[in-house]
């Protein structure tokens, strides 16, 4: 087993342990999120999870709905995600690397440890990456992820995993969609309280000019402590 394989195995084990609720937050973070914070609030950390991509496709752009050499796009509802990354002072965080990964429309990850019997989508990239511009802006085109059953913790609400690597801060978190029935049952979302809960739920916005008429558009701003 290579050093990389060992690192990923530990990562998967951490995710499964957290599934039982043992490692959802580190230290006093859970009690911190239960308090009523003053605004603005930083975007809270939420567990990496067991399905961080083992093998990232060579195609890692900001469009997860299509793959080079394939004529068909991924199944499901097209979603545009856009937002800004700032620090607690409201200053834009430029040059930050933003990575996302998620389940497909059927609730299936491209990961060997995902035991969900839902089908894989050969046209879905599953992972994307880009760098924020001078104003801290990012934008992804993806598919609305489906809910799925998770071991121990039950059904997961649709969500997208985010990792932000900036000059001073590294954030791993999850973005949820508004008005989802499973939001009130999702094991990990229940640990996030008050304004911090609002901070991890995207907001629907008018569609971007020129996109597919049936596509959905959501805005989700991320606040780092220092940037």
Residue pairs with C-beta under 8 A, 6 or more apart in sequence:
1 9
8 52
8 54
11 48
11 50
11 52
12 50
12 52
12 113
14 23
14 48
14 50
15 47
15 48
15 49
15 50
15 51
15 52
16 50
16 151
17 23
18 24
18 47
18 49
19 50
19 150
19 151
19 152
19 153
19 187
20 152
20 153
21 152
21 153
21 187
23 47
24 30
24 46
24 47
24 188
24 191
25 33
25 44
25 45
25 47
25 191
26 45
29 44
29 45
30 191
33 44
33 191
33 192
33 193
33 194
33 196
34 193
34 194
35 193
35 194
36 194
36 195
37 194
37 195
37 196
39 195
40 88
40 90
40 223
41 195
41 196
41 199
41 223
42 88
42 199
42 223
42 224
42 225
43 171
43 173
43 199
43 200
43 222
43 223
43 224
44 173
44 192
44 196
44 199
44 200
45 171
45 172
45 173
46 172
46 173
46 174
46 188
46 191
46 192
46 200
47 172
47 174
47 188
48 161
48 172
49 161
49 174
50 111
50 113
51 101
51 103
51 109
51 111
51 113
51 114
51 161
52 101
52 111
52 161
53 101
53 110
53 111
53 126
53 127
54 111
54 112
56 127
57 67
57 125
57 126
57 127
59 67
59 68
59 125
60 125
60 127
60 128
60 129
61 125
61 128
61 129
61 130
62 128
62 129
62 130
62 138
62 139
62 140
62 141
63 125
63 128
63 140
63 141
63 142
64 74
64 100
64 102
64 124
64 125
64 126
64 127
64 128
64 140
64 141
64 142
64 143
65 73
65 74
65 78
65 123
65 124
65 125
65 141
65 142
65 143
66 73
66 74
66 123
66 125
67 123
67 125
70 122
70 123
72 123
73 123
74 104
74 105
74 121
74 123
74 124
74 125
74 143
75 104
75 105
75 106
75 121
75 123
75 124
75 143
76 104
76 105
76 121
76 143
76 144
76 146
77 105
77 143
77 144
77 214
77 215
77 216
78 141
78 142
78 143
78 144
78 211
78 212
78 214
78 215
78 216
79 141
79 142
79 143
79 144
79 215
79 216
79 217
79 218
80 139
80 140
80 141
80 142
80 207
80 208
80 211
80 215
80 216
80 217
80 218
81 100
81 138
81 139
81 140
81 141
81 142
81 160
81 175
81 202
81 218
81 219
81 220
82 137
82 138
82 139
82 140
82 205
82 208
82 217
82 218
82 219
82 220
83 137
83 138
83 219
83 220
83 221
83 222
84 92
84 132
84 135
84 136
84 137
84 138
84 221
84 222
85 92
85 93
85 96
85 98
85 132
85 136
85 137
85 138
85 164
85 166
85 221
85 222
85 223
85 224
85 227
86 92
86 93
86 136
86 221
86 222
86 223
86 224
86 227
87 93
87 223
87 224
87 225
87 226
87 227
88 223
88 224
88 225
88 226
91 227
92 132
92 134
92 135
92 136
92 137
93 132
93 136
93 166
93 167
93 224
93 227
94 132
94 133
94 134
94 135
94 136
95 131
95 132
95 166
95 167
96 131
96 132
96 136
96 164
96 165
96 166
96 167
96 227
97 129
97 130
97 131
97 164
97 165
97 166
98 129
98 130
98 131
98 132
98 138
98 162
98 163
98 164
99 127
99 128
99 129
99 162
99 163
99 164
99 165
100 127
100 128
100 129
100 140
100 142
100 160
100 161
100 162
100 163
101 109
101 126
101 127
101 128
101 160
101 161
102 109
102 126
102 142
102 143
102 145
102 159
102 160
102 161
103 109
103 145
103 146
103 148
103 158
104 110
104 118
104 120
104 121
104 124
104 126
104 143
104 145
104 146
105 121
105 124
105 143
105 144
105 145
105 146
106 118
106 119
106 121
106 146
107 116
107 118
107 145
107 146
107 147
107 148
107 156
108 114
108 116
108 118
108 119
108 120
108 121
108 146
108 148
109 116
109 126
110 120
110 124
110 126
110 127
115 151
116 148
116 149
118 146
118 148
124 143
128 140
128 142
130 138
130 139
130 140
132 138
142 160
144 158
144 177
144 216
145 158
145 159
145 160
146 158
147 155
147 156
147 157
147 158
147 180
147 182
148 155
148 156
149 155
149 156
150 156
150 187
153 187
153 188
154 185
154 187
155 182
155 185
155 186
156 182
156 186
156 187
156 188
157 176
157 177
157 180
157 182
157 183
157 185
157 186
157 189
158 176
158 177
158 180
158 182
159 174
159 175
159 176
159 177
159 186
159 189
160 174
160 175
161 172
161 173
161 174
162 171
162 172
162 173
162 174
162 175
162 222
163 170
163 171
163 172
164 170
164 171
164 173
164 222
164 224
166 224
166 226
166 227
167 227
168 224
168 225
168 226
168 227
169 224
169 225
169 226
169 227
171 222
171 224
173 200
173 222
174 188
174 189
174 200
175 200
175 201
175 202
175 220
176 183
176 186
176 189
176 200
176 201
176 202
177 183
177 201
177 202
177 218
178 201
178 202
178 203
178 204
183 189
183 201
189 197
189 200
192 199
192 200
199 223
202 218
202 219
202 220
203 218
203 219
203 220
204 216
204 217
204 218
205 217
205 218
205 219
206 217
207 213
207 215
207 216
207 217
208 217
211 217
